[in-house]
């Protein structure tokens, strides 16, 4: 007798991102109540299960929904606002003044919704975000039907969102309380960076994170200037200072970590810290190149981040997988460095693990949430396909994504994004903000 | 009275790639007999011209069709055949044996057709190609309705195409004679590389190129090993040897030029040589990073190349523009290096100039061929747009290309590729070859 399920997907390839790096040919995935109920050969699946929703996806690879381990989603409204400028002028002359002038819950909600649409369309089902007005971001991710860890920002200067350290924390924790129990929205503590939060603030973050079981999301060692300044003012490298203040551990995600010496790498490895690698942002802002191969060698857990659209300018993890691989190959003089399987793992399970979600998302495994992405490897643009995994990294783009599910619910169907807000309204809102920003 | 034309296009932005780097807002482009007849404000265009074909393209940027300055189109049938392998194993264990076993006019024709479809879909209207069986490539480009400069390969070892130096040249020139007068297909002499063609061969190429007014297309200084070997065997760097043999000049396109010292740069600049920059291939094969900023500083003419799909694995000049910019920024520690306008110029007029075609294609100018590409900057994935040119480089991908024309004839219409061969047949042929290649 056939068993009842909610959703059955029959792709050509099923790539679970499991320890053996298997690529399953002609397997099916069965979902019930948003959870992966079974993974089995296609002919068996057709005999054993029935469901109201069945997707026949010949030529498609089914992979885990991707995890964007570092974003400032709302900054999508500033996409490309100040390209080709040196970093200091980019920040000081354009980005910060624009934020000071326009920051509001409406700006954040509309920007995050635009970002969520872009991420879902490209197969990203979970976002680790950091920005002002976290309730507005949470609302946007919730509306879009994405999974998100919303960062409760802590930064040492006043903004439209909060006045000082206490205020950032207090307001942030109120937001967290309000969203308690939401099935897809969680929170992290997000001290902006070692240089922008004083010791007292970082210590409070460490204590609160431990007490409340929250991950920590922080920019670390993004530029050489950040390290030089820290050495000049405190005599310590920022990572060493974070260790002294008790922040390093397996719940911390260190974003960028471009400039890391042997001691820094040993610290990250010893404490089991996670790294959010943002290769495109690091290149575009001329920050530097993170030593990915050295980190992979040390088994440091790595995820991939897009950073905000003002410094990338795409929220596209296919691009980040490719850039991570290409940069590691050319900087290591080794075409076999950063193999495709490791890149796909970073874009999925690596990000999930960094967020403490490795038991619920990040791979296709019975009992996990059905966060899924189907990619067309039979598109003439990427034909022929000799190795589905290397194709995902080196040949495909997000334009080959055809279907996306979050918790078994469809978000992208045959390339059409299924949002509660339609594209014309979203474009109209973005256009309004654009007019304000340049006025 | 209204004047008769064949085609009128009303985009939102018209980016001619002219000396002033203008972006024309609400201008129109008028075509008659395949040639750009006029470029003028949209309201004037509506009053002054009528045509049977009128395209209203709100939200679109109209740019020159892009020029792929280095490809091995037929290698698309080997896309991703041997990823993540070191360069020597990639070439010696996989690519060369596969070529030896399967090389035939049918392989080259089918592979080049697949490549032409991919290039046209992504806005590439001209391809500078180098491969065996040039007649088969010419046939594919002609069938696809692309413009191409087909390289007449000269290489110091026998292949299914030719036996020795004389044979390569003789057969190549026969092909050229057969295609004489074709409106879109031209030829170049394509000595493979300094290390694979002896002095006598290179000297004959130099003489023939001058006599017959043919451009020269050659791989140069791709890897550090190539230079070390040359120094060990001849005491000369390859570029110095090419100078001695009379090959350097404004009709030569040096492909890759990754490893160039001050003397090399001075040689390239002094002789007015062109460079084909292939950043993705150089990264993926771990060849190295070309010093783009140093070349731009010396006003060396630069175009962009995809290389073959076995080493890239996309024939996508949007990707190459982005990679060129990102690499130059991060290696130069300068976020303002390699500005977007220079990248777009490389992808269009730079390539055209290298091929001696700067008077007929590469920019939108009255009297030039109407090789055109429309890109949707109003797609929610790339919204908002503050600067159309930086958007083309950093936010868009080829998936935003909506329309492509070659000589005023439409090749991509609203994202649909208009080939004489349909996608199902093309996929079936690719699938047949794939089965043969892995057997």
Interface residues (C-beta under 8 A of the other chain):
Chain A: X77 X79 X80 X81 X83 X84 X85 X86 X87 X90 X114 X117 X118 X121 X122 X280 X282 X283 X284 X285 X286 X287 X288 X289 X309 X312 X313 X314 X323 X325 X326 X327 X329 X330 X332 X333 X334 X335 X336 X337 X339 X340 X378 X380 X381 X382 X383 X384 X385 X386 X387 X390 X391 X394 X395 X397 X398 X399 X417 X423 X426 X427 X430 X431 X433 X434 X437 X438
Chain B: X77 X79 X80 X81 X83 X84 X85 X86 X87 X90 X114 X117 X118 X121 X122 X280 X282 X283 X284 X285 X286 X287 X288 X289 X309 X312 X313 X314 X323 X325 X326 X327 X329 X330 X332 X333 X334 X335 X336 X337 X339 X340 X378 X380 X381 X382 X383 X384 X385 X386 X387 X390 X391 X394 X395 X397 X398 X399 X417 X423 X426 X427 X430 X431 X433 X434 X437 X438
